[in-house]
Amino acid sequence: MIRSVLRLASAFGLLASGLPAAAQVAHDGQLWINTTLFGGVDAFAYFAEIQPRFGDGISRLDQLILRPAVGWKINDQLTIYQGYAYVETAPLGQPPLTEDRSFQQLSWEVGEWQRVKISSRTRFEQRWQSNGRDVGFRIREQLRASYPLTMDEGGIAALGWTEAFFALNDTDWGARAGFDRARTFIGLEIPFAGKSAVEIGYINQTVNAPGTRGEMDHIVSLNLFVRQ
């Protein structure tokens, strides 16, 4: 499976590099690898995430995200979190930069309809970057759906989600108020060891880059979610 994913990732990279310049949209093939640990005691909840991202045709590590959070389960459907993210980014041909984020998150298990499980994640971020002094505010909304491919409980499921990002203000480090980016994922959820799961699939990311027609990333996504 891993070899197949890497072949697919390479194909995305070749596709991105071969697109005509006339499109005026920057394309890139990427590989994102995410490991997240979830846990909790009674109503207390937490998660801790590490995510390296390889870009420029999957040729180098261009971003690393470390993201822990603590939360409180309001009920079986709603959990609120306060978290922090440390982000290192190394743009091609530019000095590296770091970003600190504080965020508040609402996770909502919406329910099930016709065997389709639906959930929502709303995240409000406060962002500080090393190349400026302003605080950027951003809202993110993700809607997620999964559908079991077998009749067995806890079997493989088809998975899809979409997430929209909106910046709420301009900053001296480049953020512009309005639509920031959108991500759409399609793939498989493969359960193992109780409530844990591996998710593998493709993400299409559209970025509203200032001064350009925009950017589009074609991403192979590998995710390990360990739930205690």
Phi and psi in degrees as a GROMACS rama.xvg file:
@    title "Ramachandran Plot"
@    xaxis  label "Phi"
@    yaxis  label "Psi"
@TYPE xy
-60.8032  -41.4806  ILE-2
-62.0579  -39.855  ARG-3
-64.5386  -40.5925  SER-4
-62.8787  -43.3176  VAL-5
-64.7909  -37.9917  LEU-6
-62.3626  -42.4017  ARG-7
-63.0449  -41.7851  LEU-8
-61.688  -43.5128  ALA-9
-62.5734  -38.3052  SER-10
-62.8805  -41.2165  ALA-11
-62.0988  -40.185  PHE-12
-62.6907  -44.1919  GLY-13
-64.9639  -39.8897  LEU-14
-61.1923  -44.5031  LEU-15
-62.8729  -41.7601  ALA-16
-72.0239  -22.4703  SER-17
-94.9256  -0.0232022  GLY-18
-72.1346  144.46  LEU-19
-68.9007  143.787  PRO-20
-65.0357  -22.1062  ALA-21
-62.111  -21.9161  ALA-22
-65.1989  -23.7797  ALA-23
57.301  21.2541  GLN-24
-120.498  125.767  VAL-25
-77.5782  123.142  ALA-26
-109.996  147.31  HIS-27
-148.274  142.416  ASP-28
-96.5347  130.827  GLY-29
-135.884  164.041  GLN-30
-131.637  122.034  LEU-31
-113.646  129.951  TRP-32
-121.075  123.382  ILE-33
-127.484  134.932  ASN-34
-126.321  124.625  THR-35
-130.266  131.119  THR-36
-104.85  124.283  LEU-37
-111.143  144.932  PHE-38
-165.002  -175.005  GLY-39
167.198  165.428  GLY-40
-133.611  121.482  VAL-41
53.8591  -121.987  ASP-42
-84.5209  -15.2851  ALA-43
-74.245  136.394  PHE-44
-135.848  157.086  ALA-45
-154.491  161.741  TYR-46
-149.064  156.77  PHE-47
-141.152  129.697  ALA-48
-129.599  141  GLU-49
-130.022  131.954  ILE-50
-142.898  101.948  GLN-51
-83.4259  140.615  PRO-52
-124.767  126.879  ARG-53
-107.626  125.833  PHE-54
-126.313  -162.885  GLY-55
53.2503  55.5403  ASP-56
69.6699  28.8586  GLY-57
59.7928  36.749  ILE-58
-97.3237  -16.3074  SER-59
-159.587  159.572  ARG-60
-78.6162  113.565  LEU-61
-111.977  -5.12764  ASP-62
-157.468  143.443  GLN-63
-134.562  130.23  LEU-64
-121.634  128.956  ILE-65
-116.401  124.278  LEU-66
-142.798  93.1299  ARG-67
-95.3606  158.307  PRO-68
-157.498  151.59  ALA-69
-120.847  150.419  VAL-70
-150.772  -176.652  GLY-71
-139.883  126.907  TRP-72
-81.5976  112.85  LYS-73
-70.9979  -42.6224  ILE-74
-158.899  -167.735  ASN-75
-68.0065  -16.1827  ASP-76
-103.635  -28.5012  GLN-77
-119.414  132.025  LEU-78
-134.951  134.522  THR-79
-109.849  146.052  ILE-80
-132.904  150.241  TYR-81
-118.627  126.821  GLN-82
-138.039  175.112  GLY-83
-139.5  140.661  TYR-84
-128.203  134.445  ALA-85
-110.541  125.407  TYR-86
-126.45  124.326  VAL-87
-107.83  129.486  GLU-88
-128.541  137.211  THR-89
-124.838  82.5297  ALA-90
-62.4092  143.367  PRO-91
-62.4668  124.459  LEU-92
75.5857  10.4742  GLY-93
-130.135  159.988  GLN-94
-63.6684  144.475  PRO-95
-65.6483  155.692  PRO-96
-140.595  161.06  LEU-97
-122.412  156.266  THR-98
-137.826  136.52  GLU-99
-110.834  133.312  ASP-100
-128.948  134.121  ARG-101
-102.825  140.732  SER-102
-145.689  151.71  PHE-103
-117.53  137.582  GLN-104
-134.787  139.284  GLN-105
-117.425  116.722  LEU-106
-104.414  127.885  SER-107
-130.471  118.063  TRP-108
-83.3719  97.8039  GLU-109
-65.7465  -45.1477  VAL-110
148.267  -165.821  GLY-111
-130.745  136.238  GLU-112
-140.693  121.884  TRP-113
51.9498  43.2636  GLN-114
71.5028  2.91568  ARG-115
-93.2486  119.658  VAL-116
-91.5301  129.98  LYS-117
-120.224  135.495  ILE-118
-140.565  162.786  SER-119
-135.488  146.753  SER-120
-134.071  120.798  ARG-121
-112.627  127.441  THR-122
-132.134  130.02  ARG-123
-112.283  122.532  PHE-124
-114.357  143.559  GLU-125
-116.256  123.614  GLN-126
-122.145  132.83  ARG-127
-123.2  126.805  TRP-128
-114.244  152.164  GLN-129
-71.415  -13.9115  SER-130
-100.166  21.75  ASN-131
-168.064  177.766  GLY-132
-116.877  -11.6763  ARG-133
-76.1155  157.218  ASP-134
-99.498  126.797  VAL-135
-99.8179  137.761  GLY-136
-112.79  132.464  PHE-137
-142.216  141.438  ARG-138
-113.521  138.296  ILE-139
-128.272  135.665  ARG-140
-130.242  122.993  GLU-141
-118.181  133.683  GLN-142
-119.028  129.392  LEU-143
-128.886  140.891  ARG-144
-139.618  139.52  ALA-145
-132.398  147.657  SER-146
-136.107  122.152  TYR-147
-65.9351  136.551  PRO-148
-94.7285  -5.8409  LEU-149
-130.307  166.783  THR-150
-86.4065  -6.95113  MET-151
-75.2262  141.474  ASP-152
-66.8942  130.413  GLU-153
75.4343  27.1451  GLY-154
-88.9944  -176.111  GLY-155
-64.861  141.506  ILE-156
-131.043  147.099  ALA-157
-76.7615  140.577  ALA-158
-134.704  138.761  LEU-159
-146.902  145.491  GLY-160
-151.364  158.833  TRP-161
-136.423  143.988  THR-162
-138.5  130.575  GLU-163
-112.405  140.349  ALA-164
-118.071  132.791  PHE-165
-132.373  121.987  PHE-166
-80.3898  139.111  ALA-167
-98.428  -8.51973  LEU-168
-157.105  163.097  ASN-169
-84.3096  151.112  ASP-170
-133.786  163.171  THR-171
-75.6927  -6.37683  ASP-172
-104.578  9.94264  TRP-173
119.928  -12.8925  GLY-174
-66.6847  142.703  ALA-175
-126.94  133.976  ARG-176
-59.6899  138.21  ALA-177
120.815  -162.277  GLY-178
-60.0532  127.978  PHE-179
-103.618  -52.1061  ASP-180
-167.144  166.499  ARG-181
-139.689  141.108  ALA-182
-125.572  138.348  ARG-183
-131.666  129.14  THR-184
-118.004  142.723  PHE-185
-140.53  133.525  ILE-186
-179.992  -152.256  GLY-187
-124.718  145.691  LEU-188
-110.868  119.567  GLU-189
-115.859  103.569  ILE-190
-71.1567  152.437  PRO-191
-158.986  156.644  PHE-192
48.2499  59.6388  ALA-193
81.3005  -116.962  GLY-194
-93.2048  -0.915492  LYS-195
-75.167  162.805  SER-196
-159.377  154.641  ALA-197
-109.79  133.153  VAL-198
-118.219  129.93  GLU-199
-135.093  135.506  ILE-200
176.438  -159.122  GLY-201
-120.343  134.196  TYR-202
-114.438  131.358  ILE-203
-104.105  122.755  ASN-204
-117.706  126.202  GLN-205
-109.929  124.986  THR-206
-115.941  132.511  VAL-207
-87.7454  86.3021  ASN-208
-84.7158  125.079  ALA-209
-57.3438  135.466  PRO-210
80.9336  6.66315  GLY-211
-134.673  175.757  THR-212
-76.9195  -4.47202  ARG-213
115.421  175.495  GLY-214
-128.234  149.083  GLU-215
-134.169  125.496  MET-216
-110.25  138.017  ASP-217
-111.16  109.614  HIS-218
-119.857  127.105  ILE-219
-84.5082  124.399  VAL-220
-115.341  122.67  SER-221
-119.545  120.116  LEU-222
-130.204  133.847  ASN-223
-116.588  118.673  LEU-224
-112.853  112.224  PHE-225
-102.871  117.417  VAL-226
-113.728  121.615  ARG-227
